[in-house]
Amino acid sequence: MNRRKLLLAGLAAPALAPGLAAAQAFPSRPITLLVPFPPGGATDIQMRSFAEAATRAFGVNVITENRPGAGATLSAATVARARPDGYTIAQFPLPAMRLPFMQRMAFNPRTDFTPIMHLTGYLFIMCVRGDSPYRTWADLVADARRRPGEVRIGNTGANGTPHLANIDIAMRANLDIIHVPFRGEGDAIPALLGGHIEATASGSGPLPLIAEGRLRALNVWTRERSRRLPEVPTLLELGFQDMVITSPYGLVGPAGMDPEVVEKLHQGFRTALNDPAHLATLERLDMPVEYLNPTDYGAFIQRTVNEEEARVTRLGLRG
């Protein structure tokens, strides 16, 4: 009799909705983390360390997948089309909030993504070879004025943050330079070492090359001098008013994600962000922890999209 009652009670109990059951079981398989830059640069180094920490936090593999090209927007375009189940996540860099105002894109940065968490921002460095005649930023400026249209300065992608910053710097300094876009830092630094360009704007990936003397830093783009490069001036110190450029970024998923899945991703990724091994990677790259929760990161995205739209208009780059 008792067995019959238990059976009837089980039949009468409501079954979990498939979506709720999936959310409660999340994650049950590997998570793909899309990175919009090639291997070898600061982004790739940081995101791989972060994915390893996230694998420990979630108990399932978090796999980085590099999607360079298209001005660092391929990851955003891919995740915007993905199933909103939490298993495809993307790093969301500033170009994904900027390029839709410069050219036709397959996504809307204001509506097509679910914010998960803000992570960090870059230390940008203007680098030259260690044997370059440019000992200081003033040396580069002087040569660019002697040879208008000949000095080549690389960047990490067409219409990316370093590219637009270089345009802005050149306009303010009245320089006629050649802007040379690469797919990322991992491509730009070898070109600089090979003598194919005179300088490049880079993230902090080449800090070891600077320490070895193979590269020289002319300026950094943070508000304060870098802890790793205390002798190198900031753009502010060089007279570029209000130029503090760190290109902060975080993680997003497709629009329409289950809030419970978003919260699980947020908690796991927050644990990964503060994992000692990942913090050591950030320290090595001189990149700060800049945590924001999903709500605050969503507000940050909306505010930044508005700022990038205004910036593109100011620089005359509106498509």
Secondary structure, 3 states (H helix, E strand, C coil): CHHHHHHHHHHHCCCCCHHHHHHHHCCCCCEEEEECCCCCCHHHHHHHHHHHHHHHHHCCCEEEEECCCHHHCHHHHHHHHCCCCCCEEEEECCHHHHHHHCCCCCCCCCCCEEEEEEEECCCCEEEEECCCCCCCHHHHHHHHHHCCCCCEEEECCCCCHHHHHHHHHHHHHCCCCEEEECCCHHHHHHHHHCCCCCEEEECCCCHHHHHHCCEEEEEECCCCCCCCCCCCCECCCCCCCCCCCCCCEEEEEECCCCHHHHHHHHHHHHHHHCCHHHHHHHHHHCCCEEEECHHHHHHHHHHHHHHHHHHHHHCCCCC
